[in-house]
Amino acid sequence: MSNTDTCNDSRRTMELDNQDLEILKILQVDVRTAIERIADQVGLSTASVQRRLKRLRDNHVISSDVAVVEPKAVGQTMTFLLHVELDRDNLDFLVVFKKKMRNEPRVQQCYYVTGESDFILIVTAKDMEDFDALTQELFFDDSNVRRYKTSVVMERTKVSLALPLG
């Protein structure tokens, strides 16, 4: 991998230098890291780090700053992986299904994929009864869903959205 990476955004391309990558590495571990500490670690002034952070956010390299909540702390004790196959490969049906997934808070991640399934979902639920209700809402009431397969997560061995950088 080269020292300069490119982030493709629908509007423009942004070149990332080694200091940008180092800032991103730090923030992926802890977004609350003080700007002064980041500046020390990457060898820049605090003003320069602030400018870079603004540029990274404006260019959607940093797409959001979020809190990662422990599921059990909020009563979401179960996680499921679902492979969903749709009945029709029609753009209108895909748009409707994608919108439904975006609007369902228990769907944490939704991927439109190639292969046997059309979508892979990561969903959370309070318990099996809650999951059953979710599948009724999302799948049984949707004539476009041909079938789905479920895997129950037994242990969250690693959960991360951090990307390997440089």
Secondary structure, 3 states (H helix, E strand, C coil): CCCCEEEECCCCEEEECHHHHHHHHHHHHCCCCCHHHHHHHHCCCHHHHHHHHHHHHHCCCCCCCCCCCCHHHHCCCEEEEEEEEECCCCHHHHHHHHHHHHHCCCEEEEEECCCCCCEEEEEEECCHHHHHHHHHHHHHCCCCEEEEEEEECCCCCCCCCCCCCC
